[in-house]
C-alpha cells in the first residue's frame, strides 16, 4: 500500500456503553465485519522512533502480517497522520522505500535487526462503513488491551476515519453519535498508551511535553501543533480525574488549559474567525472550574496541612482542617459532575474541531514563519512586563496577580518554541524563562497568601461552619495578614533588574 495521510477522530467510552447500537443506527449495517487484531509495536532500544514521532507495528491478520509505520503530521497530533502500510513475510519489520524515506527525514537510519518488540495490542475490532454525502467514512470499534511487560491497560475506543471527502463529516457524525451514547474525545493513540505503560506514566498526572514545532513551520501550522499538544495533556489528566481526586492531575489539567489559552493569545492575529471568542469562552469556563478546585487544594496543602501538627494550641483547628478538606472535595464533586455532561463533551469536541478545520484554517497559508511571528510578539510582552515591574511597589494584590499571569503566559508561549531553536538561541531563551519562572514563584506565593486570607475570612464569617472552625479561621486570618505584609515582593529586586536587560528573544 502506498504512503498516505489518514484523517480520523478518536473517542473513549465507559465499559458497557451501547456504542455498537449507536453506530449501527448511523452506519450501513450490512457492512459490519469483525476481526481479531494482534499488533506488536517495535522500536530501537533507545526508543528513537518514539522520540521522533514515529510508530512501527506489525499486525497479524490470519496468515497475513501487515506492517504499518505512522508519523505525526507536522500539522497535527492524531487527526492527521502520515501512514505507510504493506505486507511483510513474518512478525518482524521489513522496511520498504517509503519507510526508509520517513526515517531519513528524521535523521534516523536503522536496520531491522535493531528493532525490538516493545508492547502488544490485542483487541476485537468491529468495522462499519457509512456514505455521508460525498464523504466515505469508516467506523472502527476496538475492545481489548495493551500489554507492556507485566502492565496492561484496557482499550475501549471508537475511531471514525475519513476515507474520502470533507473532514467536516467526521465531526458531524461524532455529534450524531454523541446524542445517543457518551463519547469522550481522545487525543491519544494506542502506541502512545503503550509507551506510557512502559515508562509507568499511564494513569498518572500528565505533564506538558515538548511540542514538535520546528523552524520550517508557518505560524498557522505551529498553532495547530501547539494546540493539540495542550489538548492531549488535558484529556490525559481528565482521564485520571474521572477515577477520583488527584492533586497532580488537577494541577496539570489546569496547566494544559492555561497553555492552550496562552497559545490563543499568542496566535490571536491569525485565529480570529467567527468561533474564536466562543472557543476562548469555553476554555475560560473550564479553567475557572479547575481553578476553583486547585486553589482549595493549594490552600489545604500549604496553609492548613503544615499547621495541623503545630497548631494544637489553637482551639478548633482540627475542625477548620476538616472544613477545608470537605470544601475541596465539594468543589471537586462539582467538577466531576461537569465532566459527565453532554455540554462538556460537546464543548471539548468543538474546540478540537475548531483547531483542526475552523475557518481560520481556510485558504492558502500565507502566515509568517512561526519563529519570526512569535519573536515579534514575545518582545512586546517582555516590554509590558518590564513596565509593570518598574512600579511594583504601587500595585495592588489584584494587579500583581495580573502581572504574575502575564509572566506565566509568556513562559508557556516561549516553551512552545524551544524545540525549534538552535543551541545558543535556546540557552539565551532559557535564561529569560528562568526569570519569568522565579517571578511567577514569588508572586505565586503572595497570591496563595491573599487567597488564604480570603478563604479564612469567609470561614470565620460562615454561619454554617462550626464555632471551633470559625474561631481557628479568625486566628489564622490575622497571622496570614501579618505574614503577607512582611513578605510582600521579597526577593523580587534582582528579577526586576534582570528584566531591565535586553529581551532574550
N, C-alpha and C positions, 0 to 999 in steps of 0.2 A: 504494500500500500504506500502511495506517495505521501510525503510530508504535507501536513495541512494544519490549519488552526481550528481548534474546537471551541465552541461557544456554548456554555452551559451555566445554569444556576443550580445550586445545591441547597437542600433543606434537611433538617433533622426533625425527628418526631419522637414522641414518647412510645415506649414499648406497649403494644396492644392497640395502638391507634389504627383506625379503619382506613388506612391510606389506600389499600387496593381498591376498595369500593369507591372512594373518591376519584381515583384516577380513571377507573372504568366508566364513571359517569361522563367523562370527557373524551376518553380515547376510543380508538377503534378496537372493540373487544375481541374481534376475530384475529387481530394481530398479536394477541398475547402469546408470549413464549417464556419459558422458564429454563434457566440453566444454573449449573453449579460452577462457581468460579473459584479457582485456586491460583493466587498470584504470589510470586516471590519477588521481593524488591532487592535490588543489588546496589552496592556502592563500593568505593575503594576503602581500604582500612582507615584512611583519614577522613572519610566522608566528603571527598572532593565534589561529588555530584551535588550533594545537599548544599554545600557552600556556594555553588554556582546556580542554584535554582533549577537543577535538573533532577529528573527521576527516571529510573530504569527498572522495568519489571519484565518478567516472563510469566505469562498466564497459560495455564493448561486448560484446554477445552477438548475433552475426549482424548483422541490420539494426537491432537494438534497442540503445538506450542507457539504462542504468539508473543512476540517481543514488542514492547512499547516504550519509547523514550518521549518524555514530555519536558517542556521548558516553559517557565512562566514568561509570557509575553512582556516586553518592556512596558506595555500599556496597561497591564493589569496583574492580578494575583491568581484568581481562579476562574474568572469569567471567560477569559480568552487565553488559551494555552496552545503553543506550537506542539504538534504531535507527529511522531514518525512511528509507523507500525508495520510489521512484516512477520511472516512465519520464520521460525528457526527449527533446527533439527531436533533439539532436545531442551532440557531445562536450564541451560546456561546461555548467557548473552552471546550474540553474534552481531557485531556492528556492521551496518551497511553504509553506503555512501552518505546518506542523509544524517545518520547518527554521527559519523566521523566529522562531518561539517559542523554539526551542532557542538561537538566537543571542542573543535578547533576554534570556534567563535568565542569560547570562554577560556581560551589559552590552556586547554587541558587535552592531553593526549595520553590515552591509557589503552592497554591491551586487555583482552577479555580475561586473561589469567589474573589480572589484578582485582577483578570484581569479586566481592564476597556477598553471600546472601545475608541480608540484614533483618528482615522480618517478613511475615507471611499474612496474607489476607485470604480468608475463606468466607464465602457468602453464597446465599441463594439469591439470584438476580431474576427479577421479572421485568420484561420489557413490553411496552406498548407503543404503537405509532399514532400520530394524530396529524391530520392535514388541517391547518388553520389558515384559511385563505390561500395566499401564495407561499406560506411558510410550511415547511415539513419539520415535525418535532418528534423526538423520541423520549418517552418516559423510561427511567430505569430505577427500579426499587430494589435496594440491597438490604438484606438482613443477615448479619453474620458477625465476625470478629476479626480484629487484627491482633497478631501474636508476635511478641518480640521477646525471645528467651522465655522466662517464666512469668512474664507480664502480658496481660491482654486487655483489650477494651472492646466493647460492643460496637457494632456498626448498624445503625438504623437510619438510613438516609435515602432521599429521593433526588435524583438528578433529572433535570429537564434540559435536553440538549437540542440545539438548533441544527438541523441537518441542512436546511436551505431556507432562505428568506430573511425577513426583517427580525432583528433581535427583540423588538417590542413584543413579539408574540410570546416569548418566554415569560416575560413579566406579566402579561395579560393572563396566561394560563395559570401562573403561580397565584394570582389573585383569585381566580375562579376556584382553584383548589382550596385556598385559604378560607373560603366561605363554608367549606364542608368539613375540614379537618385542620387541627392546629399544626402548622408547619413553621419551623423557625429557620430563618435564613442562616446558612452556614458558609463560612469562608475558610474552610479547612479541608484539605484533600486527604485521601487515605494514606498516602505516603507521608504527609506531614504528621498525621496521627501516629504512624509507626515510629517515626524518628523521635517524637516526643515520648513515646513509651520507652524507647532505648535510653534516652537521657533522663528518664524519670521525671519529666515535667508535665506529662499528661494528667489532667485533673487538678493541676495546681495553678496558682495565680500566674498569669502570663504577662511577662514584662515586655516593654517595647523592644522590637528587634530592628536592626538596621534596615533601611529601605534599599531597594535596588535601583535608586536613582543613579544615572551615570551622566557623563559630560556631553553625550550626544543627544540627550533628550530635549524636547521643547518644553516650555512651561506647561502646556496642556498635558503632555504625556507624563510629566513629573507629578502633576497634581493627582492624576488617576492612580499612579503607583503609591503615592503617599497616602491617599485616602483609603485605599483598600488595605494597606498595611495597618492603618489605625482601626479600621472596621474589623479586621481579623483579630487584632488584640482584644477589642471589645467583646466580640462574640465568644472568644475562648474564655474570658473571665465571666461572662454571663452564664456560660455552661457550668462553671464551678459554683456560682452563686445559686443556681437552681437546686443544688443539693443541700444548701444551707448557708448560714452566715460564715464568711471567710474574710478576715480583716484585709489580708493581702489582695484578694480578688476585688474587694470593694475599691481599694486604693487604685489598683491597676485598671479597673474598668473606667474609673473616673479619669485617670491619666489618658486612657485611649480616647475618650470623648473630648477631652481638652486638647489633645494633639490634633484631632480632626478639626475642631473649631479653630485652632491656630492655623491649620492649613487653609481653611476657608478665608480667614483674614488675610493671609499672605497672598493667595491667588485670586482674591476678590475681583481685581480688574478684568480677569478673563472668564469669570464664572457667573457674572450677574445675568441670569436669564429669568424667565417667568416663575421658576421654582426656587430660586436661590434663597429668598427670605424665608420661605416655608421650611426648607431644609435647616437653615440656621435656627429657626424657632423650635423645631423638633429636637435638635441636638441640645439646645439650651434647656429644654424641659427635662431631658434625660440627665444632663449634667447636674441640674438642681436636685433631682431625686437622689442621685448617687451622693451628691454633696451633703445632703441632709443626714445621710447615714454615716458618711465618712467623718463629718465634723463631730458627731456624737461619739464615734469610735475613738477619735483622737482625744477628745475631752476625757473620756473614761480612762484611756490608756496613759495619758500624760499628766492629767490633773488629779484624777480620783485614785487610780490603782497605786501609784507610788506612795500615797498618803495613808492607804488603808492599814499599813503596818506601823506607821509612826504617829498617827493622829488618834491614838486610843484615848487620849485625854480630852478629846472633843466629843461631847455628848451627841449622839445621833449620827455620827459619821458613817457607821455601817449602814444606817438607813439611807443616807444620801447615796452611798455606793450602789445599793440595791435599786434606788430610784433611777440613777443614771443608767444602770445596766438595762433596766426594763424599758426606759425611753429609747435606748439604742435599738433594742430588738423590736420595739413597736414600729420604729421608722423602717427597719429592715423588712418587717412584715408588709408594710405598705408598698415598698419597692418590689418585693417578691410577687405580690398580687398584681402589680402592674406588668411584670414580665409575662404573665399568663393571659393578658388581654389581647383581643384581636387588634385593638388600636396600636399597641406597642409593636406587634409583629408586622403590621402593615406599614407603620412608620419606618421601621428598620428596612423593610423591603423598598420603600420609596426612596430612602437615602441611597441604597445600593444601585437602584435603577438610575437615579439621577447622576450618580458618579459615572456609571457606565455609558448611558445613552441619553443623558439630559440634553436640552437644546444647546447648552454651552459647547457640546462636542460636535455640533453640526458644522458643515462647511469645511473648506481646506484649513489645515492647521498653519496659521501664519504667526503664531505666538513666538516670542523671543526665545533664544536658548535658555533653558531653565536656570542655569547658574547665573547668567547675566541678569535675568529678571529678578532673581532672589537677592543678589548682592545689592542692587539698587534699593530694594525695599528695606533690607537689613540696615543699611547705613542710615536711613531715615529713622527707623525705630531706635537705633542706638543714640542718635542725637536727641530724640524725645526723652529717652531715659536720662541722658546726661543733664538736660534742662531740669527735669523733675528732681533729680538728686541734689542739684545745686541749691535747692530751697527745702531740703528735708525737714529742717527744724520747724518750719512753718506749716507743715502738712498735718492734717487731721489723721486719725486712725483709718478712716474710710479712704482718704486719698493715698495713704501709704499702702493700703491693701490694693488699690488700683495700680500703683507702681509695681508692686510685687507680681501681680498678674501679667503686667506688660513684660517684666523680666522673664517670667516663666514662658510666656508665649514666644518671645524671641529665641529663647533657648531651644524650645521644641522645634521652631522653624529651622534654625540653623542645623540642628541634629539631623534633619531630613536629608541634608545635602552632604554630610561628612563622607559617605561612600564615593562621592564624585570628585573629591578633592585630591590634589597631588600632596605628597607628604609634607612639604614645607608649608603649604597653604593650610593643611589640616592642623598642623601644630599651632599656627597662629590663631585659627578659629577656636581650638580647644582652650587656649589661654583666655580668650574672650568669654567662652562659655563658663569657665570656672568662676569668673567674676559674677556672671549672671546667677550661677548656682549659689554662690555664697550670699549674694544679696537676697535671693529667694529664701534661703535658710534663715537669715537674720530677720527679715520681715515676716517670715512664716511663724517663727517663734513668738513674735509680737502679736500676730493675728490670733494665734492659739490662746494667748492670754486674754485678748479682747473678747474672743468667743466664750472662753471660760467665764469671764466676768459677766457676760450677758446671760449665760445659762444659769449661773449661780444666783443671779438676781431674780430670774424668773422662778426658780425653785423656792427661794426664800419667800416669795410673794404668792406662791401657788397654794391656794386653799385646799386642794386635793392631796397635797403632799403631807406626810406625817409631820407632827411638830418637831420631832428629832431631826428629820431631813432638812426642814426649813431652817432650824437653828444652825446646823452644821454648814448649810449653804451660805447663810449670812456671815458666819465666822470666816469661811474661806473667801467670800467675796471681798471682804476688807483686806485680807492678805494678798489676794491677787491684784487688787488695785494698787497696793503699795509696790508690789514686785514689778508691775507694768511700768509704773513711773520711774522706778530705779533702773530698769534695764532698757529703756527706750533707745533704740538705734545703737545699742552697744556694739562696737566692732565695725560700724558702717564707714567710718572715716577713711580707712585705707582703700575700700572699694570705690568710694566716691572719687578718690584721687586717680585710681586706675581707669575709671570711666571717662575722665577728662582727657585721657590719652587718645590717640588715633584709633578709630574703629578697626577691629581686627578683620573685618570683612572686605 
